[in-house]
Structure formats: structure tokens, C-alpha cells
Amino acid sequence: MNQIHPDMQAKRTPCEVWTRVMGYHRPVSQFNTGKKSEHYSRKHFSECVAANHHFLAAYAGETACTV
């Protein structure tokens, strides 16, 4: 795991994480214990642009593009 130099540790500032809940945004720090646990156990993903092209091609009746 990465170690932070003690001099740099003193210069760090906390980062507030916000997420969308029930149609509006709010900071995770204001969640109750159960909601925080659920939030941190979520699996995050990033959509691949190539996968989006394949999805659009499949559902638009076109042939899938090759990447």
C-alpha cells in the first residue's frame, strides 16, 4: 500500500464524497450507518465506449462494429 510522507500528511485536506440518492445529491458523510455501509459495498464501473457501440448496434438492427 502507498505510504504518505509525514510532512505531506499534515498538508492533506479531507475530500467530501457526494452521491445521488432518491433523485438528489447529498454527501455520504451525512448518511446513517446502514446507508454508509451499503454505499461502500457498491461495485463501481466505467462504461467502455466500444461496449456502447456494440449495444447500440445490437438494438438498432445494425451489425456490431469491431474495435
N, CA, C and O atoms as a Tripos MOL2 file, in Angstrom:
@<TRIPOS>MOLECULE
protein
  268   267    67     0     0
PROTEIN
NO_CHARGES

@<TRIPOS>ATOM
      1 N           0.8390   -1.1770    0.0000 N.3       1 MET1
      2 CA          0.0000    0.0000    0.0000 C.3       1 MET1
      3 C           0.8860    1.2430    0.0000 C.2       1 MET1
      4 O           2.0050    1.2040    0.5120 O.2       1 MET1
      5 N           0.4050    2.3240   -0.5590 N.am      2 ASN2
      6 CA          1.1850    3.5510   -0.6170 C.3       2 ASN2
      7 C           1.3220    4.1760    0.7580 C.2       2 ASN2
      8 O           0.3570    4.2610    1.5170 O.2       2 ASN2
      9 N           2.5240    4.6100    1.0650 N.am      3 GLN3
     10 CA          2.7770    5.2850    2.3320 C.3       3 GLN3
     11 C           2.8770    6.7850    2.0590 C.2       3 GLN3
     12 O           3.4410    7.1920    1.0430 O.2       3 GLN3
     13 N           2.3440    7.5950    2.9400 N.am      4 ILE4
     14 CA          2.3630    9.0420    2.7880 C.3       4 ILE4
     15 C           3.4120    9.6040    3.7280 C.2       4 ILE4
     16 O           3.4290    9.3000    4.9210 O.2       4 ILE4
     17 N           4.2760   10.4190    3.1750 N.am      5 HIS5
     18 CA          5.3310   11.0490    3.9770 C.3       5 HIS5
     19 C           4.6830   11.9120    5.0580 C.2       5 HIS5
     20 O           3.7140   12.6160    4.7750 O.2       5 HIS5
     21 N           5.2010   11.8720    6.3000 N.am      6 PRO6
     22 CA          4.5860   12.6360    7.3970 C.3       6 PRO6
     23 C           4.4270   14.1290    7.1100 C.2       6 PRO6
     24 O           3.4440   14.7330    7.5400 O.2       6 PRO6
     25 N           5.3860   14.7400    6.3850 N.am      7 ASP7
     26 CA          5.2630   16.1600    6.0570 C.3       7 ASP7
     27 C           4.0750   16.4130    5.1290 C.2       7 ASP7
     28 O           3.3880   17.4280    5.2480 O.2       7 ASP7
     29 N           3.8450   15.4940    4.2200 N.am      8 MET8
     30 CA          2.7360   15.6440    3.2800 C.3       8 MET8
     31 C           1.3990   15.3320    3.9540 C.2       8 MET8
     32 O           0.3720   15.9040    3.5890 O.2       8 MET8
     33 N           1.4090   14.4330    4.9280 N.am      9 GLN9
     34 CA          0.1740   14.0770    5.6330 C.3       9 GLN9
     35 C          -0.4480   15.3060    6.2930 C.2       9 GLN9
     36 O          -1.6710   15.4490    6.3100 O.2       9 GLN9
     37 N           0.3820   16.1890    6.8320 N.am     10 ALA10
     38 CA         -0.1160   17.3920    7.5060 C.3      10 ALA10
     39 C          -0.7730   18.3700    6.5270 C.2      10 ALA10
     40 O          -1.5990   19.1860    6.9370 O.2      10 ALA10
     41 N          -0.4210   18.3000    5.2480 N.am     11 LYS11
     42 CA         -0.9490   19.2260    4.2420 C.3      11 LYS11
     43 C          -2.2360   18.7180    3.5890 C.2      11 LYS11
     44 O          -2.8830   19.4480    2.8380 O.2      11 LYS11
     45 N          -2.6010   17.4830    3.8700 N.am     12 ARG12
     46 CA         -3.7860   16.9100    3.2370 C.3      12 ARG12
     47 C          -5.0680   17.5180    3.7980 C.2      12 ARG12
     48 O          -5.1220   17.9120    4.9630 O.2      12 ARG12
     49 N          -6.0940   17.5880    2.9580 N.am     13 THR13
     50 CA         -7.4080   18.0550    3.3930 C.3      13 THR13
     51 C          -8.4220   16.9530    3.0950 C.2      13 THR13
     52 O          -8.2490   16.2120    2.1270 O.2      13 THR13
     53 N          -9.4630   16.8280    3.8950 N.am     14 PRO14
     54 CA        -10.4480   15.7810    3.6460 C.3      14 PRO14
     55 C         -11.2450   16.0450    2.3640 C.2      14 PRO14
     56 O         -11.5260   17.1900    2.0120 O.2      14 PRO14
     57 N         -11.5910   14.9810    1.6940 N.am     15 CYS15
     58 CA        -12.3780   15.0510    0.4670 C.3      15 CYS15
     59 C         -13.7930   14.5950    0.7840 C.2      15 CYS15
     60 O         -13.9860   13.4950    1.3030 O.2      15 CYS15
     61 N         -14.7770   15.4170    0.4830 N.am     16 GLU16
     62 CA        -16.1570   15.0530    0.7550 C.3      16 GLU16
     63 C         -16.7420   14.3520   -0.4640 C.2      16 GLU16
     64 O         -16.7180   14.8910   -1.5700 O.2      16 GLU16
     65 N         -17.2610   13.1600   -0.2570 N.am     17 VAL17
     66 CA        -17.8320   12.3580   -1.3380 C.3      17 VAL17
     67 C         -19.3330   12.5610   -1.3570 C.2      17 VAL17
     68 O         -20.0010   12.4250   -0.3320 O.2      17 VAL17
     69 N         -19.8630   12.8900   -2.5320 N.am     18 TRP18
     70 CA        -21.3040   13.0680   -2.7040 C.3      18 TRP18
     71 C         -21.8120   11.9630   -3.6130 C.2      18 TRP18
     72 O         -21.0710   11.4470   -4.4490 O.2      18 TRP18
     73 N         -23.0660   11.6060   -3.4470 N.am     19 THR19
     74 CA        -23.6740   10.6160   -4.3170 C.3      19 THR19
     75 C         -25.1420   10.9810   -4.5300 C.2      19 THR19
     76 O         -25.7120   11.7740   -3.7810 O.2      19 THR19
     77 N         -25.7290   10.4020   -5.5380 N.am     20 ARG20
     78 CA        -27.1350   10.6740   -5.8510 C.3      20 ARG20
     79 C         -27.9990    9.6760   -5.1030 C.2      20 ARG20
     80 O         -27.8040    8.4660   -5.2230 O.2      20 ARG20
     81 N         -28.9540   10.1780   -4.3290 N.am     21 VAL21
     82 CA        -29.8610    9.3340   -3.5600 C.3      21 VAL21
     83 C         -31.2860    9.8070   -3.8010 C.2      21 VAL21
     84 O         -31.6120   10.9670   -3.5500 O.2      21 VAL21
     85 N         -32.1190    8.9240   -4.2800 N.am     22 MET22
     86 CA        -33.5340    9.2350   -4.4870 C.3      22 MET22
     87 C         -33.7480   10.5270   -5.2780 C.2      22 MET22
     88 O         -34.6350   11.3160   -4.9540 O.2      22 MET22
     89 N         -32.9340   10.7400   -6.3120 N.am     23 GLY23
     90 CA        -33.1420   11.8700   -7.2020 C.3      23 GLY23
     91 C         -32.4430   13.1580   -6.8190 C.2      23 GLY23
     92 O         -32.5600   14.1500   -7.5390 O.2      23 GLY23
     93 N         -31.7300   13.1780   -5.7220 N.am     24 TYR24
     94 CA        -30.9910   14.3890   -5.3570 C.3      24 TYR24
     95 C         -29.6180   13.9990   -4.8180 C.2      24 TYR24
     96 O         -29.4010   12.8490   -4.4350 O.2      24 TYR24
     97 N         -28.7030   14.9480   -4.7900 N.am     25 HIS25
     98 CA        -27.3340   14.6910   -4.3470 C.3      25 HIS25
     99 C         -27.1600   15.0690   -2.8890 C.2      25 HIS25
    100 O         -27.7060   16.0720   -2.4300 O.2      25 HIS25
    101 N         -26.3970   14.2620   -2.1580 N.am     26 ARG26
    102 CA        -26.0730   14.5880   -0.7730 C.3      26 ARG26
    103 C         -24.7530   13.9340   -0.3860 C.2      26 ARG26
    104 O         -24.3620   12.9250   -0.9740 O.2      26 ARG26
    105 N         -24.0690   14.4990    0.5940 N.am     27 PRO27
    106 CA        -22.7710   13.9520    0.9950 C.3      27 PRO27
    107 C         -22.9270   12.6230    1.7430 C.2      27 PRO27
    108 O         -23.8460   12.4440    2.5420 O.2      27 PRO27
    109 N         -22.0210   11.7170    1.4660 N.am     28 VAL28
    110 CA        -22.0270   10.4160    2.1110 C.3      28 VAL28
    111 C         -21.8150   10.5700    3.6180 C.2      28 VAL28
    112 O         -22.2980    9.7440    4.3930 O.2      28 VAL28
    113 N         -21.1050   11.6060    4.0420 N.am     29 SER29
    114 CA        -20.8400   11.8150    5.4660 C.3      29 SER29
    115 C         -22.1270   12.0250    6.2730 C.2      29 SER29
    116 O         -22.1200   11.8450    7.4910 O.2      29 SER29
    117 N         -23.2210   12.3990    5.6200 N.am     30 GLN30
    118 CA        -24.4840   12.6150    6.3180 C.3      30 GLN30
    119 C         -25.3850   11.3760    6.3140 C.2      30 GLN30
    120 O         -26.4920   11.4170    6.8510 O.2      30 GLN30
    121 N         -24.9200   10.2780    5.7120 N.am     31 PHE31
    122 CA        -25.7030    9.0460    5.7010 C.3      31 PHE31
    123 C         -25.7130    8.4110    7.0840 C.2      31 PHE31
    124 O         -24.7950    8.6220    7.8770 O.2      31 PHE31
    125 N         -26.7560    7.6300    7.3710 N.am     32 ASN32
    126 CA        -26.7470    6.8430    8.6000 C.3      32 ASN32
    127 C         -25.8160    5.6400    8.4030 C.2      32 ASN32
    128 O         -25.3440    5.4010    7.2910 O.2      32 ASN32
    129 N         -25.5500    4.8890    9.4660 N.am     33 THR33
    130 CA        -24.5740    3.7990    9.4330 C.3      33 THR33
    131 C         -24.9100    2.7520    8.3760 C.2      33 THR33
    132 O         -24.0240    2.3020    7.6490 O.2      33 THR33
    133 N         -26.1730    2.3630    8.2840 N.am     34 GLY34
    134 CA        -26.5750    1.3490    7.3130 C.3      34 GLY34
    135 C         -26.4040    1.8080    5.8790 C.2      34 GLY34
    136 O         -25.9460    1.0470    5.0270 O.2      34 GLY34
    137 N         -26.7730    3.0570    5.6100 N.am     35 LYS35
    138 CA        -26.6470    3.5890    4.2500 C.3      35 LYS35
    139 C         -25.1810    3.7410    3.8580 C.2      35 LYS35
    140 O         -24.8260    3.4870    2.7070 O.2      35 LYS35
    141 N         -24.3210    4.1530    4.7950 N.am     36 LYS36
    142 CA        -22.8850    4.2480    4.5120 C.3      36 LYS36
    143 C         -22.3320    2.8780    4.1490 C.2      36 LYS36
    144 O         -21.5660    2.7500    3.1940 O.2      36 LYS36
    145 N         -22.7140    1.8550    4.9040 N.am     37 SER37
    146 CA        -22.2530    0.5020    4.6390 C.3      37 SER37
    147 C         -22.6770    0.0470    3.2460 C.2      37 SER37
    148 O         -21.8810   -0.5300    2.5060 O.2      37 SER37
    149 N         -23.9240    0.3080    2.8960 N.am     38 GLU38
    150 CA        -24.4300   -0.0610    1.5660 C.3      38 GLU38
    151 C         -23.6880    0.6960    0.4770 C.2      38 GLU38
    152 O         -23.3530    0.1220   -0.5590 O.2      38 GLU38
    153 N         -23.4300    1.9720    0.7000 N.am     39 HIS39
    154 CA        -22.7420    2.7830   -0.3050 C.3      39 HIS39
    155 C         -21.3310    2.2610   -0.5710 C.2      39 HIS39
    156 O         -20.9160    2.1460   -1.7250 O.2      39 HIS39
    157 N         -20.5920    1.9460    0.4970 N.am     40 TYR40
    158 CA        -19.2080    1.5000    0.3290 C.3      40 TYR40
    159 C         -19.1070    0.0760   -0.1900 C.2      40 TYR40
    160 O         -18.0350   -0.3250   -0.6430 O.2      40 TYR40
    161 N         -20.1800   -0.7030   -0.1420 N.am     41 SER41
    162 CA        -20.1360   -2.0630   -0.6830 C.3      41 SER41
    163 C         -20.5780   -2.1090   -2.1470 C.2      41 SER41
    164 O         -20.5440   -3.1740   -2.7630 O.2      41 SER41
    165 N         -20.9880   -0.9850   -2.7070 N.am     42 ARG42
    166 CA        -21.3940   -0.9350   -4.1190 C.3      42 ARG42
    167 C         -20.2130   -1.2380   -5.0200 C.2      42 ARG42
    168 O         -19.0660   -0.9390   -4.6880 O.2      42 ARG42
    169 N         -20.5090   -1.8340   -6.1650 N.am     43 LYS43
    170 CA        -19.4850   -2.0620   -7.1800 C.3      43 LYS43
    171 C         -19.5900   -0.9370   -8.1990 C.2      43 LYS43
    172 O         -20.6510   -0.7110   -8.7810 O.2      43 LYS43
    173 N         -18.4860   -0.2350   -8.4080 N.am     44 HIS44
    174 CA        -18.4700    0.8720   -9.3580 C.3      44 HIS44
    175 C         -17.9010    0.3820  -10.6860 C.2      44 HIS44
    176 O         -17.0360   -0.4940  -10.7090 O.2      44 HIS44
    177 N         -18.3690    0.9280  -11.7570 N.am     45 PHE45
    178 CA        -17.8870    0.5490  -13.0730 C.3      45 PHE45
    179 C         -17.7640    1.7800  -13.9460 C.2      45 PHE45
    180 O         -18.3520    2.8250  -13.6690 O.2      45 PHE45
    181 N         -16.9930    1.6350  -15.0020 N.am     46 SER46
    182 CA        -16.9300    2.6890  -16.0140 C.3      46 SER46
    183 C         -17.2840    2.0470  -17.3490 C.2      46 SER46
    184 O         -16.7850    0.9760  -17.6930 O.2      46 SER46
    185 N         -18.1420    2.7130  -18.0810 N.am     47 GLU47
    186 CA        -18.6360    2.1680  -19.3390 C.3      47 GLU47
    187 C         -17.5930    2.3180  -20.4250 C.2      47 GLU47
    188 O         -17.0110    3.3890  -20.5970 O.2      47 GLU47
    189 N         -17.3640    1.2690  -21.1400 N.am     48 CYS48
    190 CA        -16.4300    1.2810  -22.2710 C.3      48 CYS48
    191 C         -17.1690    1.8310  -23.4910 C.2      48 CYS48
    192 O         -18.2910    1.4140  -23.7790 O.2      48 CYS48
    193 N         -16.5560    2.7460  -24.1930 N.am     49 VAL49
    194 CA        -17.1850    3.3320  -25.3800 C.3      49 VAL49
    195 C         -17.4350    2.2540  -26.4250 C.2      49 VAL49
    196 O         -18.4640    2.2700  -27.1010 O.2      49 VAL49
    197 N         -16.5020    1.3200  -26.5610 N.am     50 ALA50
    198 CA        -16.6760    0.2380  -27.5350 C.3      50 ALA50
    199 C         -17.8990   -0.6010  -27.1890 C.2      50 ALA50
    200 O         -18.6540   -0.9940  -28.0790 O.2      50 ALA50
    201 N         -18.1000   -0.8780  -25.9110 N.am     51 ALA51
    202 CA        -19.2600   -1.6660  -25.4940 C.3      51 ALA51
    203 C         -20.5570   -0.9250  -25.8200 C.2      51 ALA51
    204 O         -21.5520   -1.5500  -26.1840 O.2      51 ALA51
    205 N         -20.5500    0.3860  -25.6930 N.am     52 ASN52
    206 CA        -21.7300    1.1770  -26.0230 C.3      52 ASN52
    207 C         -22.0470    1.0670  -27.5110 C.2      52 ASN52
    208 O         -23.2150    0.9610  -27.8830 O.2      52 ASN52
    209 N         -21.0330    1.0910  -28.3620 N.am     53 HIS53
    210 CA        -21.2510    0.9450  -29.8000 C.3      53 HIS53
    211 C         -21.8690   -0.4180  -30.1140 C.2      53 HIS53
    212 O         -22.7740   -0.5190  -30.9430 O.2      53 HIS53
    213 N         -21.3740   -1.4700  -29.4440 N.am     54 HIS54
    214 CA        -21.9260   -2.8080  -29.6590 C.3      54 HIS54
    215 C         -23.3870   -2.8640  -29.2090 C.2      54 HIS54
    216 O         -24.2170   -3.4680  -29.8890 O.2      54 HIS54
    217 N         -23.7040   -2.2560  -28.0960 N.am     55 PHE55
    218 CA        -25.0810   -2.2320  -27.5940 C.3      55 PHE55
    219 C         -25.9990   -1.5150  -28.5880 C.2      55 PHE55
    220 O         -27.0690   -2.0150  -28.9320 O.2      55 PHE55
    221 N         -25.5640   -0.3330  -29.0430 N.am     56 LEU56
    222 CA        -26.3870    0.4240  -29.9850 C.3      56 LEU56
    223 C         -26.5770   -0.3380  -31.2820 C.2      56 LEU56
    224 O         -27.6710   -0.3500  -31.8470 O.2      56 LEU56
    225 N         -25.5160   -0.9740  -31.7560 N.am     57 ALA57
    226 CA        -25.6120   -1.7310  -33.0000 C.3      57 ALA57
    227 C         -26.5690   -2.9150  -32.8400 C.2      57 ALA57
    228 O         -27.3570   -3.1990  -33.7420 O.2      57 ALA57
    229 N         -26.5050   -3.5970  -31.7140 N.am     58 ALA58
    230 CA        -27.3530   -4.7700  -31.4940 C.3      58 ALA58
    231 C         -28.8250   -4.3910  -31.4190 C.2      58 ALA58
    232 O         -29.6760   -5.1110  -31.9410 O.2      58 ALA58
    233 N         -29.1340   -3.2730  -30.7780 N.am     59 TYR59
    234 CA        -30.5340   -2.9000  -30.5890 C.3      59 TYR59
    235 C         -31.0630   -1.9660  -31.6720 C.2      59 TYR59
    236 O         -32.2530   -1.6530  -31.6920 O.2      59 TYR59
    237 N         -30.2010   -1.5230  -32.5590 N.am     60 ALA60
    238 CA        -30.6610   -0.6750  -33.6670 C.3      60 ALA60
    239 C         -30.7920   -1.5080  -34.9420 C.2      60 ALA60
    240 O         -31.1760   -0.9820  -35.9870 O.2      60 ALA60
    241 N         -30.4720   -2.8180  -34.8620 N.am     61 GLY61
    242 CA        -30.6050   -3.6950  -36.0280 C.3      61 GLY61
    243 C         -29.4250   -3.6090  -36.9760 C.2      61 GLY61
    244 O         -29.4940   -4.1170  -38.0960 O.2      61 GLY61
    245 N         -28.3420   -2.9740  -36.5470 N.am     62 GLU62
    246 CA        -27.1450   -2.8610  -37.3780 C.3      62 GLU62
    247 C         -26.1700   -3.9660  -36.9860 C.2      62 GLU62
    248 O         -26.3750   -4.6700  -35.9970 O.2      62 GLU62
    249 N         -25.1190   -4.1060  -37.7690 N.am     63 THR63
    250 CA        -24.0780   -5.0650  -37.3900 C.3      63 THR63
    251 C         -23.1620   -4.3950  -36.3850 C.2      63 THR63
    252 O         -22.9560   -3.1820  -36.4290 O.2      63 THR63
    253 N         -22.6130   -5.1880  -35.4790 N.am     64 ALA64
    254 CA        -21.7480   -4.6500  -34.4270 C.3      64 ALA64
    255 C         -20.4220   -4.1860  -35.0330 C.2      64 ALA64
    256 O         -19.8770   -4.8330  -35.9260 O.2      64 ALA64
    257 N         -19.9320   -3.0970  -34.5540 N.am     65 CYS65
    258 CA        -18.6580   -2.5730  -35.0130 C.3      65 CYS65
    259 C         -17.5190   -3.3370  -34.3450 C.2      65 CYS65
    260 O         -17.7000   -3.8890  -33.2600 O.2      65 CYS65
    261 N         -16.3720   -3.3730  -34.9660 N.am     66 THR66
    262 CA        -15.2030   -4.0170  -34.3670 C.3      66 THR66
    263 C         -14.2490   -2.9430  -33.9160 C.2      66 THR66
    264 O         -14.0430   -1.9390  -34.5990 O.2      66 THR66
    265 N         -13.6760   -3.1650  -32.7680 N.am     67 VAL67
    266 CA        -12.7650   -2.1590  -32.1920 C.3      67 VAL67
    267 C         -11.4230   -2.7790  -32.0030 C.2      67 VAL67
    268 O         -10.4980   -2.1180  -31.5320 O.2      67 VAL67
@<TRIPOS>BOND
     1     1     2 1
     2     2     3 1
     3     3     4 2
     4     3     5 am
     5     5     6 1
     6     6     7 1
     7     7     8 2
     8     7     9 am
     9     9    10 1
    10    10    11 1
    11    11    12 2
    12    11    13 am
    13    13    14 1
    14    14    15 1
    15    15    16 2
    16    15    17 am
    17    17    18 1
    18    18    19 1
    19    19    20 2
    20    19    21 am
    21    21    22 1
    22    22    23 1
    23    23    24 2
    24    23    25 am
    25    25    26 1
    26    26    27 1
    27    27    28 2
    28    27    29 am
    29    29    30 1
    30    30    31 1
    31    31    32 2
    32    31    33 am
    33    33    34 1
    34    34    35 1
    35    35    36 2
    36    35    37 am
    37    37    38 1
    38    38    39 1
    39    39    40 2
    40    39    41 am
    41    41    42 1
    42    42    43 1
    43    43    44 2
    44    43    45 am
    45    45    46 1
    46    46    47 1
    47    47    48 2
    48    47    49 am
    49    49    50 1
    50    50    51 1
    51    51    52 2
    52    51    53 am
    53    53    54 1
    54    54    55 1
    55    55    56 2
    56    55    57 am
    57    57    58 1
    58    58    59 1
    59    59    60 2
    60    59    61 am
    61    61    62 1
    62    62    63 1
    63    63    64 2
    64    63    65 am
    65    65    66 1
    66    66    67 1
    67    67    68 2
    68    67    69 am
    69    69    70 1
    70    70    71 1
    71    71    72 2
    72    71    73 am
    73    73    74 1
    74    74    75 1
    75    75    76 2
    76    75    77 am
    77    77    78 1
    78    78    79 1
    79    79    80 2
    80    79    81 am
    81    81    82 1
    82    82    83 1
    83    83    84 2
    84    83    85 am
    85    85    86 1
    86    86    87 1
    87    87    88 2
    88    87    89 am
    89    89    90 1
    90    90    91 1
    91    91    92 2
    92    91    93 am
    93    93    94 1
    94    94    95 1
    95    95    96 2
    96    95    97 am
    97    97    98 1
    98    98    99 1
    99    99   100 2
   100    99   101 am
   101   101   102 1
   102   102   103 1
   103   103   104 2
   104   103   105 am
   105   105   106 1
   106   106   107 1
   107   107   108 2
   108   107   109 am
   109   109   110 1
   110   110   111 1
   111   111   112 2
   112   111   113 am
   113   113   114 1
   114   114   115 1
   115   115   116 2
   116   115   117 am
   117   117   118 1
   118   118   119 1
   119   119   120 2
   120   119   121 am
   121   121   122 1
   122   122   123 1
   123   123   124 2
   124   123   125 am
   125   125   126 1
   126   126   127 1
   127   127   128 2
   128   127   129 am
   129   129   130 1
   130   130   131 1
   131   131   132 2
   132   131   133 am
   133   133   134 1
   134   134   135 1
   135   135   136 2
   136   135   137 am
   137   137   138 1
   138   138   139 1
   139   139   140 2
   140   139   141 am
   141   141   142 1
   142   142   143 1
   143   143   144 2
   144   143   145 am
   145   145   146 1
   146   146   147 1
   147   147   148 2
   148   147   149 am
   149   149   150 1
   150   150   151 1
   151   151   152 2
   152   151   153 am
   153   153   154 1
   154   154   155 1
   155   155   156 2
   156   155   157 am
   157   157   158 1
   158   158   159 1
   159   159   160 2
   160   159   161 am
   161   161   162 1
   162   162   163 1
   163   163   164 2
   164   163   165 am
   165   165   166 1
   166   166   167 1
   167   167   168 2
   168   167   169 am
   169   169   170 1
   170   170   171 1
   171   171   172 2
   172   171   173 am
   173   173   174 1
   174   174   175 1
   175   175   176 2
   176   175   177 am
   177   177   178 1
   178   178   179 1
   179   179   180 2
   180   179   181 am
   181   181   182 1
   182   182   183 1
   183   183   184 2
   184   183   185 am
   185   185   186 1
   186   186   187 1
   187   187   188 2
   188   187   189 am
   189   189   190 1
   190   190   191 1
   191   191   192 2
   192   191   193 am
   193   193   194 1
   194   194   195 1
   195   195   196 2
   196   195   197 am
   197   197   198 1
   198   198   199 1
   199   199   200 2
   200   199   201 am
   201   201   202 1
   202   202   203 1
   203   203   204 2
   204   203   205 am
   205   205   206 1
   206   206   207 1
   207   207   208 2
   208   207   209 am
   209   209   210 1
   210   210   211 1
   211   211   212 2
   212   211   213 am
   213   213   214 1
   214   214   215 1
   215   215   216 2
   216   215   217 am
   217   217   218 1
   218   218   219 1
   219   219   220 2
   220   219   221 am
   221   221   222 1
   222   222   223 1
   223   223   224 2
   224   223   225 am
   225   225   226 1
   226   226   227 1
   227   227   228 2
   228   227   229 am
   229   229   230 1
   230   230   231 1
   231   231   232 2
   232   231   233 am
   233   233   234 1
   234   234   235 1
   235   235   236 2
   236   235   237 am
   237   237   238 1
   238   238   239 1
   239   239   240 2
   240   239   241 am
   241   241   242 1
   242   242   243 1
   243   243   244 2
   244   243   245 am
   245   245   246 1
   246   246   247 1
   247   247   248 2
   248   247   249 am
   249   249   250 1
   250   250   251 1
   251   251   252 2
   252   251   253 am
   253   253   254 1
   254   254   255 1
   255   255   256 2
   256   255   257 am
   257   257   258 1
   258   258   259 1
   259   259   260 2
   260   259   261 am
   261   261   262 1
   262   262   263 1
   263   263   264 2
   264   263   265 am
   265   265   266 1
   266   266   267 1
   267   267   268 2
@<TRIPOS>SUBSTRUCTURE
     1 MET1         2 RESIDUE 1 A MET
     2 ASN2         6 RESIDUE 1 A ASN
     3 GLN3        10 RESIDUE 1 A GLN
     4 ILE4        14 RESIDUE 1 A ILE
     5 HIS5        18 RESIDUE 1 A HIS
     6 PRO6        22 RESIDUE 1 A PRO
     7 ASP7        26 RESIDUE 1 A ASP
     8 MET8        30 RESIDUE 1 A MET
     9 GLN9        34 RESIDUE 1 A GLN
    10 ALA10       38 RESIDUE 1 A ALA
    11 LYS11       42 RESIDUE 1 A LYS
    12 ARG12       46 RESIDUE 1 A ARG
    13 THR13       50 RESIDUE 1 A THR
    14 PRO14       54 RESIDUE 1 A PRO
    15 CYS15       58 RESIDUE 1 A CYS
    16 GLU16       62 RESIDUE 1 A GLU
    17 VAL17       66 RESIDUE 1 A VAL
    18 TRP18       70 RESIDUE 1 A TRP
    19 THR19       74 RESIDUE 1 A THR
    20 ARG20       78 RESIDUE 1 A ARG
    21 VAL21       82 RESIDUE 1 A VAL
    22 MET22       86 RESIDUE 1 A MET
    23 GLY23       90 RESIDUE 1 A GLY
    24 TYR24       94 RESIDUE 1 A TYR
    25 HIS25       98 RESIDUE 1 A HIS
    26 ARG26      102 RESIDUE 1 A ARG
    27 PRO27      106 RESIDUE 1 A PRO
    28 VAL28      110 RESIDUE 1 A VAL
    29 SER29      114 RESIDUE 1 A SER
    30 GLN30      118 RESIDUE 1 A GLN
    31 PHE31      122 RESIDUE 1 A PHE
    32 ASN32      126 RESIDUE 1 A ASN
    33 THR33      130 RESIDUE 1 A THR
    34 GLY34      134 RESIDUE 1 A GLY
    35 LYS35      138 RESIDUE 1 A LYS
    36 LYS36      142 RESIDUE 1 A LYS
    37 SER37      146 RESIDUE 1 A SER
    38 GLU38      150 RESIDUE 1 A GLU
    39 HIS39      154 RESIDUE 1 A HIS
    40 TYR40      158 RESIDUE 1 A TYR
    41 SER41      162 RESIDUE 1 A SER
    42 ARG42      166 RESIDUE 1 A ARG
    43 LYS43      170 RESIDUE 1 A LYS
    44 HIS44      174 RESIDUE 1 A HIS
    45 PHE45      178 RESIDUE 1 A PHE
    46 SER46      182 RESIDUE 1 A SER
    47 GLU47      186 RESIDUE 1 A GLU
    48 CYS48      190 RESIDUE 1 A CYS
    49 VAL49      194 RESIDUE 1 A VAL
    50 ALA50      198 RESIDUE 1 A ALA
    51 ALA51      202 RESIDUE 1 A ALA
    52 ASN52      206 RESIDUE 1 A ASN
    53 HIS53      210 RESIDUE 1 A HIS
    54 HIS54      214 RESIDUE 1 A HIS
    55 PHE55      218 RESIDUE 1 A PHE
    56 LEU56      222 RESIDUE 1 A LEU
    57 ALA57      226 RESIDUE 1 A ALA
    58 ALA58      230 RESIDUE 1 A ALA
    59 TYR59      234 RESIDUE 1 A TYR
    60 ALA60      238 RESIDUE 1 A ALA
    61 GLY61      242 RESIDUE 1 A GLY
    62 GLU62      246 RESIDUE 1 A GLU
    63 THR63      250 RESIDUE 1 A THR
    64 ALA64      254 RESIDUE 1 A ALA
    65 CYS65      258 RESIDUE 1 A CYS
    66 THR66      262 RESIDUE 1 A THR
    67 VAL67      266 RESIDUE 1 A VAL
